[in-house]
């Protein structure tokens, strides 16, 4: 066969092959463009799953925090459900679209809650979280709220004057396929001299938007007329009757004991429950400090020629200290033979706390309050602007940091070991007091009402609302003792409030 014949056969075959490849290529391009991108399984770890009863957040909410260059911790709040268990079925993603599939159990419970997941997502860029979109798909129906919490509170306010207080307990439950709010208020103030504080419970139909049950319970009982001076121990208080008699009230025994000691007023008091003691100074007795213990004993400490004290404190061993001011501040220790001068200072001392070899002092300087730490040689270490330092233990103390520039007042904790300070919560708070070691009481004055919190360990707990400027919360008995004024009665009254 000649070369010309070979070429005449080869060229048609070559043309057919080229045309076939073109068709195949065109078919591949058309198929790629018409099909959406496929999603892929995402690698993840479930760090935690919990039920929360926060019904104020949106249906779904999430936040992502970097833990490594290609890993992030995802906190995810999902919709309301009453499934007994909810778990992650799988997570798929494509580009920056993440879809989380949830699987709920067929078994249900009466309570409605919001699942919260903490997940470790791998293979992502956690530093560009704003570029991600997260979708949640469930195999169970989620509940909607035709009546939100604020609207439910408005219904209660029309029936009972609860003011702007928030519930101490908030729950949603399902009964006969109907959702109900179950709201409880530990302390509600009312205009009633015999029962000034009550607890309140309300059940509200979410669908029909009406109250189906409203019940109030009196939790306040009058102890006596008078004004509380302070706590002697975890079981008893010292108070002054309108007739000027020093008296004790025992909570377990529900008894009043008069101490046969009379005063018309008192200026300073200091509770030392660790040693079942209370110290008291009155300008009626300008040269004496009184102590009262749990055994009903009253002891007098002679101040000699010392000026009148304006501040009392004790150290971890129960040693009594006091401060005076006559143009300069003076710190004294009550010794066996009388007062002993420890140190004088040029500035006005506002507060003082002592634990072992650590002295915490609050000074007023140029209109500012400053917390300064001293050792036994009185070498100063500046801590912060603020007031009311209170020791939690030998390693840390808390205080109220004063507002500064555009920042609000803050409740802070300071480590004596590391020198680091950390914010616990924003204020404002009116007062920070301490009745027992390791626990402090925070108060916020809302006009006639005082709101109370306690802080112990690392937990901040709301206690209740009381119409009193000096409430005393006793953790062991879960009661509040308070002097509650009355417009109808001239004599002050002392009430005990039993919390749920």
C-alpha positions in Angstrom: 0.0 0.0 0.0 1.4 3.4 -1.0 2.0 6.2 1.5 -0.8 8.2 -0.1 -3.3 5.5 0.6 -2.1 5.1 4.2 -2.6 8.8 4.8 -6.0 8.8 3.2 -7.1 6.0 5.7 -5.3 7.6 8.8 -6.7 11.1 8.5 -10.4 10.1 8.7 -9.7 7.9 11.7 -7.8 10.8 13.4 -10.7 13.2 12.7 -13.2 10.7 14.3 -11.0 10.3 17.4 -10.6 14.1 17.9 -14.3 14.6 17.5 -15.0 11.8 20.0 -12.7 13.4 22.6 -14.3 16.7 22.1 -17.7 15.2 22.8 -16.5 13.4 25.9 -14.8 16.6 27.1 -18.0 18.6 26.5 -20.1 16.0 28.4 -17.7 16.2 31.4 -17.9 20.0 31.5 -21.7 20.0 31.4 -22.0 17.4 34.1 -19.6 19.3 36.5 -21.4 22.6 36.1 -24.9 21.2 36.5 -24.3 19.3 39.8 -23.9 21.2 43.1 -20.7 20.6 45.1 -20.9 17.6 47.4 -20.7 17.9 51.2 -18.2 16.0 53.2 -18.2 14.6 56.7 -16.5 16.9 59.2 -14.3 15.5 61.9 -15.5 16.6 65.4 -15.5 15.7 69.1 -18.5 16.2 71.5 -17.0 17.9 74.6 -20.2 18.5 76.5 -24.0 18.4 76.1 -26.3 20.0 78.7 -29.9 21.1 79.2 -30.4 24.8 79.9 -33.4 26.7 80.9 -32.5 30.0 79.3 -35.6 30.9 77.3 -34.5 34.4 76.3 -32.0 33.6 73.6 -32.9 33.1 69.9 -34.0 29.8 68.5 -30.4 28.9 67.4 -27.2 30.6 68.5 -23.6 29.7 68.2 -20.1 31.0 68.8 -16.7 29.7 67.7 -13.4 30.1 69.6 -10.0 29.1 68.2 -8.2 26.3 70.0 -5.6 25.7 67.3 -4.8 26.9 63.8 -7.3 24.4 62.2 -9.5 23.7 65.2 -12.2 25.6 67.1 -14.5 25.1 70.0 -18.1 25.6 69.0 -20.8 26.4 71.5 -24.2 25.7 70.0 -27.7 26.5 71.4 -30.5 24.7 69.6 -34.3 25.0 69.6 -36.6 24.0 72.4 -37.5 20.3 72.8 -38.8 17.7 75.3 -36.8 14.7 74.0 -35.3 12.8 76.8 -31.9 12.8 75.0 -30.6 14.7 72.0 -27.3 13.8 70.4 -25.2 14.7 67.3 -26.0 12.4 64.4 -23.4 13.8 62.0 -21.9 17.0 60.7 -21.5 17.7 57.0 -19.8 20.7 55.3 -19.0 22.2 52.0 -17.0 25.3 51.5 -18.0 27.4 54.6 -21.5 25.9 55.0 -21.7 23.6 58.0 -24.8 21.4 58.6 -25.3 19.8 62.0 -27.8 16.9 62.2 -29.4 16.3 65.6 -31.1 13.1 66.6 -33.6 13.1 69.4 -35.0 10.1 71.3 -38.6 9.0 70.9 -39.0 9.0 74.6 -40.1 12.4 75.9 -40.2 14.2 79.3 -42.6 16.8 80.6 -40.0 19.5 80.9 -39.1 21.6 77.9 -35.5 22.7 77.6 -32.8 24.0 75.2 -29.9 21.7 74.3 -26.4 23.2 74.5 -23.5 21.5 72.8 -19.8 22.2 73.1 -18.0 20.7 70.1 -14.5 20.6 68.8 -14.5 21.1 65.1 -11.5 20.1 63.1 -10.1 21.1 59.7 -11.6 24.7 59.7 -10.2 28.2 60.0 -11.6 29.3 63.4 -10.1 32.8 63.0 -12.6 33.5 60.2 -15.8 32.5 62.0 -17.8 35.4 60.5 -17.4 33.7 57.1 -19.1 30.4 58.3 -22.7 29.6 58.2 -24.1 26.9 60.5 -27.4 25.1 59.8 -29.1 22.8 62.3 -31.4 20.0 61.1 -33.4 17.7 63.5 -35.4 14.5 63.3 -37.9 15.9 65.9 -40.2 18.9 66.0 -39.1 22.0 68.0 -41.4 24.1 70.1 -42.3 27.8 69.3 -43.2 30.3 72.0 -46.3 32.4 71.2 -45.9 34.0 74.6 -42.3 34.9 75.6 -41.1 35.3 79.1 -41.4 39.1 79.2 -45.0 38.9 78.1 -45.7 36.3 80.7 -44.3 38.6 83.4 -46.6 41.4 82.1 -49.6 39.1 82.6 -48.5 38.5 86.3 -48.0 42.3 86.9 -51.6 42.9 86.0 -52.7 40.5 88.7 -50.0 41.1 91.4 -47.5 44.0 91.9 -44.2 42.1 91.4 -42.3 45.2 90.1 -39.3 44.6 87.8 -38.0 41.5 89.6 -37.1 38.5 87.6 -38.2 34.9 88.6 -35.9 32.9 90.8 -37.0 29.8 88.9 -38.2 29.6 85.3 -39.5 26.4 83.7 -41.5 25.3 80.6 -43.5 22.1 80.7 -45.8 20.3 78.4 -49.2 19.0 79.6 -51.9 17.6 77.2 -50.0 18.9 74.2 -50.1 22.5 75.7 -47.1 24.5 76.8 -47.1 26.2 80.2 -44.8 28.7 81.9 -44.0 27.7 85.5 -42.6 30.8 87.2 -41.5 31.1 90.9 -40.4 34.2 92.8 -38.7 33.6 96.1 -39.1 37.1 97.6 -41.8 39.6 96.5 -42.3 42.8 98.6 -45.9 43.8 99.3 -47.6 46.6 101.2 -48.5 44.6 104.3 -47.1 45.2 107.8 -47.9 41.7 109.0 -46.4 39.9 106.0 -44.2 42.3 104.1 -42.5 39.6 102.0 -44.1 36.7 100.2 -43.1 34.0 97.7 -45.2 33.8 94.5 -45.8 30.9 92.0 -47.6 31.3 88.7 -48.5 28.9 85.9 -49.4 30.4 82.5 -50.9 28.9 79.4 -48.5 29.8 76.5 -51.0 29.2 73.8 -54.1 30.9 75.3 -51.9 33.5 77.1 -53.7 33.4 80.4 -52.8 32.6 84.0 -54.2 29.3 85.1 -52.7 29.3 88.7 -51.4 32.1 91.0 -50.4 31.4 94.6 -48.6 33.6 97.1 -47.1 32.3 100.4 -46.1 34.3 103.4 -42.5 33.7 104.2 -41.9 36.6 106.7 -42.5 36.4 110.5 -41.9 39.2 112.9 -39.3 38.6 115.6 -39.7 41.8 117.7 -39.5 45.6 117.5 -36.0 46.9 117.2 -33.0 47.2 115.0 -30.4 44.6 114.2 -26.9 45.3 115.3 -25.2 42.3 113.8 -24.6 38.5 113.9 -23.1 36.9 116.9 -22.8 33.4 115.3 -24.5 31.4 112.6 -27.6 30.9 114.9 -28.2 34.2 116.7 -28.3 38.0 116.2 -27.9 41.0 118.6 -30.4 43.7 118.4 -31.4 46.9 120.2 -35.0 47.3 121.3 -36.8 50.6 121.1 -36.5 50.8 124.9 -32.7 50.6 124.7 -32.2 47.0 125.8 -29.5 44.8 124.2 -31.2 41.6 123.2 -30.3 38.3 121.5 -32.5 36.2 119.2 -31.8 32.5 118.6 -33.0 31.2 115.3 -33.1 27.4 116.2 -34.8 28.0 119.5 -37.0 31.0 118.3 -36.2 32.7 121.6 -35.4 36.3 122.7 -33.0 36.8 125.6 -32.5 40.3 127.1 -28.9 40.9 128.3 -29.7 43.5 131.0 -27.5 46.0 129.3 -29.0 49.3 128.1 -28.0 51.7 125.3 -29.8 54.3 123.3 -27.7 54.0 120.2 -24.7 52.3 118.7 -22.2 53.6 116.1 -20.0 50.6 115.1 -20.4 46.9 115.1 -18.2 44.0 114.0 -19.3 40.4 113.7 -16.8 37.6 114.3 -18.9 34.4 113.8 -15.8 32.3 113.6 -15.4 32.9 117.4 -19.1 33.4 118.2 -18.5 37.1 119.0 -19.8 40.5 118.2 -18.0 43.8 119.0 -19.9 47.1 119.5 -19.0 50.7 120.0 -21.4 53.5 121.1 -20.6 57.1 121.6 -22.6 56.9 124.8 -19.6 54.9 126.1 -16.8 57.0 124.6 -14.0 55.0 126.3 -15.3 51.5 126.0 -15.8 48.8 123.3 -18.3 46.0 124.2 -18.2 42.4 123.1 -21.1 40.0 123.3 -20.6 36.2 122.8 -23.0 33.3 122.2 -23.1 32.5 125.9 -24.8 35.9 126.5 -21.7 37.4 128.2 -21.0 41.1 127.8 -17.4 42.3 128.2 -16.0 45.8 128.3 -12.7 46.9 126.8 -11.3 50.1 128.2 -9.9 52.5 125.6 -8.1 54.7 128.1 -7.2 58.0 126.5 -7.6 56.9 122.9 -9.8 59.0 120.6 -13.1 57.5 119.7 -12.7 54.6 117.1 -14.3 54.9 113.7 -13.4 51.4 112.5 -13.2 47.9 114.1 -11.7 44.7 112.7 -10.2 41.3 113.8 -7.5 39.1 112.3 -7.6 35.4 111.7 -6.9 34.6 115.3 -9.6 36.9 116.7 -7.2 39.8 117.7 -9.2 43.0 117.9 -7.9 46.1 116.1 -9.4 49.5 115.8 -8.6 52.8 114.0 -8.9 56.4 115.1 -8.6 59.7 113.3 -7.3 63.1 114.7 -5.9 64.7 111.6 -4.0 61.5 110.9 -5.1 57.9 111.0 -3.9 55.6 113.8 -4.1 51.8 114.0 -4.4 50.3 117.4 -4.4 46.7 118.8 -6.3 45.8 121.9 -3.7 44.2 124.2 -4.0 42.5 127.5 -3.3 45.8 129.3 -5.2 48.1 126.9 -4.7 49.7 123.5 -1.3 49.5 121.8 -0.4 51.9 119.0 0.7 50.0 115.9 1.2 52.6 113.2 0.1 56.1 112.1 -0.8 57.3 108.6 -1.1 60.7 107.0 -4.2 59.8 105.0 -7.8 59.0 106.0 -8.3 55.3 106.5 -11.7 54.1 105.1 -11.5 50.3 105.6 -9.2 47.6 107.0 -9.0 43.8 106.9 -6.3 41.7 108.4 -5.4 38.0 107.7 -2.1 36.6 109.1 0.7 38.9 107.9 -1.4 40.7 105.2 -3.1 44.1 105.9 -5.6 45.4 103.4 -6.3 49.1 103.7 -8.5 51.5 101.8 -7.4 55.1 101.6 -8.9 58.3 100.4 -6.4 60.2 98.2 -7.3 63.1 96.0 -10.9 62.1 95.9 -10.1 58.5 94.9 -10.4 55.3 97.0 -7.3 53.1 96.8 -6.7 49.6 98.1 -3.2 49.1 99.4 -1.7 45.9 100.7 0.9 45.9 103.5 3.0 43.3 105.2 4.0 43.4 108.9 6.7 46.0 108.0 4.0 48.1 106.4 5.6 48.2 103.0 2.8 49.3 100.6 1.7 47.5 97.4 -0.9 49.2 95.3 -3.8 46.9 94.4 -6.5 48.9 92.6 -9.0 51.7 92.9 -11.9 50.4 95.0 -13.3 49.6 98.4 -14.6 46.8 100.7 -11.8 44.2 100.4 -12.8 40.9 102.0 -10.6 37.8 102.4 -12.0 34.6 101.0 -9.0 32.6 102.3 -5.3 33.2 102.9 -4.7 33.1 99.1 -7.3 35.5 97.7 -9.7 38.3 98.5 -12.6 40.1 96.7 -13.4 43.8 96.4 -15.5 46.4 94.6 -13.6 48.1 91.9 -14.6 51.7 91.5 -16.0 53.0 88.1 -13.2 54.4 85.9 -13.6 56.4 82.7 -16.2 54.5 80.7 -16.2 51.3 82.8 -18.9 50.4 85.4 -18.2 49.3 88.9 -16.9 45.7 89.0 -16.9 42.9 91.5 -13.3 41.6 91.4 -11.1 38.8 92.9 -7.4 39.2 93.6 -4.9 36.4 94.0 -2.3 37.0 96.7 -0.1 34.3 95.2 0.1 35.5 91.6 -0.9 39.1 92.0 -3.5 38.7 89.2 -7.0 40.3 89.5 -10.0 39.0 87.6 -13.5 40.4 87.1 -16.4 38.3 88.4 -19.3 40.4 87.3 -20.2 44.0 86.5 -21.9 46.1 89.1 -23.2 48.4 90.3 -23.4 47.1 93.9 -24.1 49.2 97.0 -22.4 47.1 99.6 -20.0 44.2 100.1 -20.1 42.5 103.5 -18.9 39.3 105.1 -20.6 37.4 107.9 -18.5 34.1 107.7 -15.2 33.0 106.4 -15.1 32.1 102.7 -18.4 33.8 101.9 -19.4 37.4 101.1 -22.7 39.1 100.6 -23.4 41.6 97.8 -26.2 44.1 97.9 -27.7 46.4 95.3 -29.9 49.2 96.5 -33.0 49.6 94.2 -34.6 52.4 96.1 -36.8 50.8 98.8 -35.7 47.3 97.8 -32.4 45.7 98.4 -31.3 42.8 96.1 -28.9 40.2 97.7 -26.3 37.9 96.2 -23.8 35.6 97.9 -20.4 34.6 96.5 -18.7 31.4 97.8 -15.9 29.5 96.1 -16.5 30.5 92.5 -20.3 30.7 92.5 -22.4 33.8 92.6 -25.9 33.1 93.7 -29.0 35.4 93.8 -30.7 35.2 97.2 -33.7 37.6 97.0 -35.2 41.0 97.3 -35.8 42.6 100.7 -37.3 46.0 101.7 -34.3 46.7 104.1 -31.1 48.6 104.0 -29.2 46.1 106.2 -30.3 42.5 105.4 -28.4 39.6 106.9 -28.4 36.3 105.0 -27.6 33.2 107.0 -26.5 30.4 104.7 -26.8 27.5 107.2 -30.5 28.3 107.9 -31.3 29.7 104.4 -33.0 32.7 106.1 -32.8 36.5 105.8 -33.0 38.6 109.0 -33.9 42.2 108.2 -35.1 45.4 109.8 -38.1 46.4 107.7 -39.5 49.9 108.2 -43.3 50.6 108.3 -45.1 53.8 107.4 -47.9 52.8 109.8 -45.8 51.9 112.8 -43.3 54.2 114.4 -41.1 51.5 116.0 -38.7 49.6 113.7 -39.5 45.9 113.2 -37.3 42.9 112.7 -38.5 40.1 110.4 -37.2 36.7 109.6 -37.7 35.5 106.0 -37.6 31.8 105.3 -36.5 31.1 101.8 -37.6 28.0 99.8 
